[in-house]
């Protein structure tokens, strides 16, 4: 049985495209969410997850290794 709810897996290509389109356009969360057939809260979660992934990548690039907490 498939587990429901949030996962710790990285964003999919589709999720990343939705987030970058939102960040690089003047469209609202609702407009981008509708285009990618998700909810406003789903897109907001992807955005939060995207920013956290970017932050971790920046720390890794800066230090050469990932610092966990």
DSSP file (Angstrom, degrees, kcal/mol; ACC not computed):
  #  RESIDUE AA STRUCTURE BP1 BP2  ACC     N-H-->O    O-->H-N    N-H-->O    O-->H-N    TCO  KAPPA ALPHA  PHI   PSI    X-CA   Y-CA   Z-CA
    1    1 A X              0   0    0      0, 0.0     2,-0.2     0, 0.0     0, 0.0   0.000 360.0 360.0 360.0 133.3    0.0    0.0    0.0
    2    2 A X        -     0   0    0      1,-0.1     2,-0.2     0, 0.0     0, 0.0  -0.484 360.0-119.1 -73.0 135.5    1.3    3.4   -1.0
    3    3 A X        -     0   0    0     -2,-0.2     2,-0.2     1,-0.0    -1,-0.1  -0.534  28.0-143.0 -73.8 136.4    2.1    5.8    1.9
    4    4 A X        +     0   0    0     -2,-0.2     2,-0.2     3,-0.0    -1,-0.0  -0.615  53.8  35.8 -97.4 159.0    0.1    9.0    1.9
    5    5 A X  S    S-     0   0    0     -2,-0.2     2,-0.1     2,-0.0    -2,-0.0  -0.527  96.7 -11.8 102.7-167.1    1.3   12.4    2.9
    6    6 A X        -     0   0    0     -2,-0.2     2,-0.3     1,-0.0    -2,-0.0  -0.355  59.4-157.6 -73.0 148.3    4.6   14.4    2.6
    7    7 A X        -     0   0    0      2,-0.1    -1,-0.0    -2,-0.1    -2,-0.0  -0.808  24.3-135.0-122.8 166.3    7.8   12.6    1.5
    8    8 A X        +     0   0    0     -2,-0.3     3,-0.1     2,-0.0     2,-0.1   0.312  68.7 117.9 -99.8   7.0   11.4   13.4    2.0
    9    9 A X  S    S-     0   0    0      1,-0.1    -2,-0.1     0, 0.0     3,-0.1  -0.388  74.5 -96.3 -71.9 152.5   12.2   12.5   -1.7
   10   10 A X        -     0   0    0      1,-0.1    -1,-0.1    -2,-0.1    40,-0.1  -0.199  51.4 -83.5 -63.8 160.8   13.6   15.3   -3.9
   11   11 A X        -     0   0    0      1,-0.1    -1,-0.1    35,-0.1     2,-0.1  -0.305  45.5-119.3 -62.6 147.3   11.2   17.3   -6.1
   12   12 A X     >  -     0   0    0     -3,-0.1     4,-2.4     1,-0.1     5,-0.2  -0.308  29.1-102.1 -78.0 171.4   10.3   15.7   -9.5
   13   13 A X  H  > S+     0   0    0      1,-0.2     4,-2.5     2,-0.2     5,-0.2   0.919 124.4  50.9 -60.4 -44.1   11.1   17.4  -12.8
   14   14 A X  H  > S+     0   0    0      1,-0.2     4,-2.2     2,-0.2    -1,-0.2   0.908 110.7  48.3 -61.5 -43.0    7.5   18.6  -13.1
   15   15 A X  H  > S+     0   0    0      2,-0.2     4,-2.2     1,-0.2    -1,-0.2   0.909 112.0  49.0 -64.9 -42.0    7.5   20.0   -9.5
   16   16 A X  H  X S+     0   0    0     -4,-2.4     4,-2.7     1,-0.2     5,-0.2   0.892 110.3  51.6 -64.5 -40.1   10.8   21.8  -10.2
   17   17 A X  H  X S+     0   0    0     -4,-2.5     4,-2.4     2,-0.2    -2,-0.2   0.915 109.7  50.0 -62.6 -42.5    9.4   23.3  -13.4
   18   18 A X  H  X S+     0   0    0     -4,-2.2     4,-2.2     2,-0.2    -2,-0.2   0.925 112.8  46.4 -61.8 -45.1    6.3   24.5  -11.6
   19   19 A X  H  X S+     0   0    0     -4,-2.2     4,-2.6     2,-0.2    -2,-0.2   0.933 113.5  47.1 -64.6 -47.2    8.4   26.2   -8.9
   20   20 A X  H  X S+     0   0    0     -4,-2.7     4,-2.0     1,-0.2    -1,-0.2   0.869 110.9  52.7 -66.5 -34.3   10.8   27.8  -11.3
   21   21 A X  H  < S+     0   0    0     -4,-2.4     4,-0.4    -5,-0.2     6,-0.3   0.925 110.7  47.8 -64.2 -42.0    8.0   29.0  -13.5
   22   22 A X  H >< S+     0   0    0     -4,-2.2     3,-0.9     1,-0.2    -2,-0.2   0.932 114.3  46.2 -61.6 -45.7    6.4   30.6  -10.4
   23   23 A X  H 3< S+     0   0    0     -4,-2.6    -1,-0.2     1,-0.2    -2,-0.2   0.810 117.0  43.7 -68.1 -30.3    9.6   32.3   -9.4
   24   24 A X  T 3< S+     0   0    0     -4,-2.0     2,-0.3    -5,-0.2    -1,-0.2   0.291 111.2  56.7-101.6   9.7   10.5   33.6  -12.8
   25   25 A X  S <  S-     0   0    0     -3,-0.9    -4,-0.0    -4,-0.4     0, 0.0  -0.773  80.2-118.1-131.2 176.5    7.1   34.9  -13.8
   26   26 A X  S    S+     0   0    0     -2,-0.3     2,-0.1     2,-0.0    -4,-0.1   0.160  73.6 122.4 -99.1  16.4    4.4   37.3  -12.7
   27   27 A X        -     0   0    0     -6,-0.3    -2,-0.2    -5,-0.1     2,-0.1  -0.465  62.1-118.7 -79.3 151.7    1.9   34.5  -12.3
   28   28 A X     >  -     0   0    0     -2,-0.1     4,-2.3     1,-0.1     5,-0.3  -0.369  27.0-105.4 -81.9 166.8    0.2   33.8   -8.9
   29   29 A X  H  > S+     0   0    0      1,-0.2     4,-2.8     2,-0.2     5,-0.2   0.907 122.7  51.9 -55.9 -42.7    0.5   30.6   -7.0
   30   30 A X  H  > S+     0   0    0      2,-0.2     4,-2.5     1,-0.2    -1,-0.2   0.918 108.4  49.8 -63.3 -44.0   -3.1   29.7   -8.0
   31   31 A X  H  > S+     0   0    0      2,-0.2     4,-1.8     1,-0.2    -1,-0.2   0.919 115.5  42.0 -62.9 -44.7   -2.4   30.3  -11.8
   32   32 A X  H  X S+     0   0    0     -4,-2.3     4,-2.0     2,-0.2    -1,-0.2   0.906 113.1  54.0 -69.2 -41.0    0.8   28.1  -11.7
   33   33 A X  H  <>S+     0   0    0     -4,-2.8     5,-2.7    -5,-0.3    -2,-0.2   0.913 109.0  48.5 -59.2 -44.0   -0.9   25.5   -9.6
   34   34 A X  H ><5S+     0   0    0     -4,-2.5     3,-1.2     1,-0.2    -1,-0.2   0.906 109.5  52.8 -63.1 -41.7   -3.8   25.2  -12.0
   35   35 A X  H 3<5S+     0   0    0     -4,-1.8    -1,-0.2     1,-0.3    -2,-0.2   0.880 114.9  40.7 -61.3 -38.6   -1.4   24.9  -15.0
   36   36 A X  T 3<5S-     0   0    0     -4,-2.0    -1,-0.3    -5,-0.1    -2,-0.2   0.233 114.2-117.0 -97.4  13.1    0.4   22.0  -13.3
   37   37 A X  T < 5S+     0   0    0     -3,-1.2     2,-0.2     1,-0.2    -3,-0.2   0.900  76.1 109.2  54.2  50.7   -2.8   20.4  -12.0
   38   38 A X      < -     0   0    0     -5,-2.7    -1,-0.2    -6,-0.1     2,-0.2  -0.768  69.3 -91.5-135.9-175.9   -2.0   20.8   -8.3
   39   39 A X     >  -     0   0    0     -2,-0.2     4,-2.3    -3,-0.1     5,-0.2  -0.568  31.3-112.9 -97.6 164.8   -3.4   22.8   -5.5
   40   40 A X  H  > S+     0   0    0      1,-0.2     4,-2.2     2,-0.2     5,-0.1   0.910 120.7  48.3 -60.8 -42.8   -2.1   26.2   -4.2
   41   41 A X  H  > S+     0   0    0      2,-0.2     4,-2.0     1,-0.2    -1,-0.2   0.850 108.9  54.0 -69.0 -33.4   -1.0   24.6   -1.0
   42   42 A X  H  > S+     0   0    0      2,-0.2     4,-2.2     1,-0.2    -2,-0.2   0.930 110.7  45.4 -63.3 -45.8    0.8   21.8   -2.9
   43   43 A X  H  X S+     0   0    0     -4,-2.3     4,-2.5     1,-0.2    -2,-0.2   0.885 110.6  53.8 -65.5 -39.0    2.7   24.3   -5.0
   44   44 A X  H  X S+     0   0    0     -4,-2.2     4,-2.1     2,-0.2    -1,-0.2   0.889 108.9  49.6 -62.2 -38.6    3.5   26.3   -1.8
   45   45 A X  H  X S+     0   0    0     -4,-2.0     4,-2.6     2,-0.2    -2,-0.2   0.919 110.0  50.1 -65.5 -43.7    4.9   23.1   -0.3
   46   46 A X  H  X S+     0   0    0     -4,-2.2     4,-3.0     1,-0.2    -2,-0.2   0.904 109.8  52.0 -59.6 -41.4    7.0   22.4   -3.4
   47   47 A X  H  X S+     0   0    0     -4,-2.5     4,-2.4     2,-0.2    -1,-0.2   0.920 110.6  46.7 -62.0 -45.2    8.3   26.0   -3.2
   48   48 A X  H  X S+     0   0    0     -4,-2.1     4,-1.9     1,-0.2    -2,-0.2   0.922 114.9  46.8 -62.3 -44.4    9.4   25.6    0.4
   49   49 A X  H  X S+     0   0    0     -4,-2.6     4,-2.4     2,-0.2    -2,-0.2   0.886 110.8  52.8 -65.6 -39.8   11.0   22.2   -0.4
   50   50 A X  H  X S+     0   0    0     -4,-3.0     4,-2.5     1,-0.2    -2,-0.2   0.925 109.3  48.7 -60.8 -46.7   12.8   23.8   -3.4
   51   51 A X  H  X S+     0   0    0     -4,-2.4     4,-2.2     1,-0.2    -1,-0.2   0.881 111.1  50.0 -63.7 -38.0   14.2   26.6   -1.3
   52   52 A X  H  X S+     0   0    0     -4,-1.9     4,-2.4     2,-0.2    -1,-0.2   0.911 110.6  49.8 -66.7 -41.5   15.4   24.1    1.3
   53   53 A X  H  X S+     0   0    0     -4,-2.4     4,-2.4     2,-0.2    -2,-0.2   0.905 111.2  49.6 -61.8 -41.6   17.1   22.0   -1.4
   54   54 A X  H  X S+     0   0    0     -4,-2.5     4,-2.2     2,-0.2    -2,-0.2   0.893 110.1  50.8 -64.6 -39.6   18.8   25.1   -2.8
   55   55 A X  H  X S+     0   0    0     -4,-2.2     4,-2.1     2,-0.2    -2,-0.2   0.918 111.2  47.6 -64.0 -43.9   20.0   26.1    0.6
   56   56 A X  H  X S+     0   0    0     -4,-2.4     4,-2.3     1,-0.2    -2,-0.2   0.898 111.4  51.1 -64.5 -40.5   21.5   22.6    1.2
   57   57 A X  H  X S+     0   0    0     -4,-2.4     4,-2.5     1,-0.2    -1,-0.2   0.883 109.3  50.9 -63.4 -38.6   23.1   22.6   -2.2
   58   58 A X  H  X S+     0   0    0     -4,-2.2     4,-2.2     2,-0.2    -2,-0.2   0.903 110.5  48.4 -66.5 -41.1   24.7   26.0   -1.4
   59   59 A X  H  X S+     0   0    0     -4,-2.1     4,-2.3     2,-0.2     6,-0.4   0.911 112.0  50.0 -64.1 -41.4   26.1   24.8    1.9
   60   60 A X  H  X S+     0   0    0     -4,-2.3     4,-2.5     1,-0.2    -2,-0.2   0.921 111.8  47.5 -63.4 -44.4   27.5   21.7    0.2
   61   61 A X  H  < S+     0   0    0     -4,-2.5    -1,-0.2     1,-0.2    -2,-0.2   0.882 114.0  48.2 -62.8 -38.8   29.1   23.8   -2.6
   62   62 A X  H  < S+     0   0    0     -4,-2.2    -2,-0.2    -5,-0.2    -1,-0.2   0.872 126.3  24.6 -71.4 -38.5   30.6   26.2    0.0
   63   63 A X  H  < S-     0   0    0     -4,-2.3    -2,-0.2     2,-0.3    -1,-0.2   0.576  98.8-121.2-106.7 -12.6   32.0   23.6    2.3
   64   64 A X  S  < S+     0   0    0     -4,-2.5     2,-0.3    -5,-0.3    -4,-0.1   0.399  90.8  54.0  84.3  -5.2   32.5   20.6    0.0
   65   65 A X  S    S-     0   0    0     -6,-0.4     2,-0.4    -5,-0.2    -2,-0.3  -0.982  92.3 -97.4-154.8 156.9   30.2   18.5    2.2
   66   66 A X        -     0   0    0     -2,-0.3     2,-0.7    -3,-0.1    -9,-0.1  -0.621  28.4-147.4 -81.3 130.8   26.7   18.7    3.5
   67   67 A X        -     0   0    0     -2,-0.4     2,-0.8   -11,-0.2    -8,-0.1  -0.880  10.4-150.3 -97.0 118.1   26.3   20.0    7.1
   68   68 A X              0   0    0     -2,-0.7    -2,-0.0     1,-0.2   -12,-0.0  -0.815 360.0 360.0 -93.9 114.6   23.4   18.3    8.7
   69   69 A X              0   0    0     -2,-0.8    -1,-0.2     0, 0.0    -2,-0.0   0.472 360.0 360.0  50.8 360.0   21.9   20.7   11.3
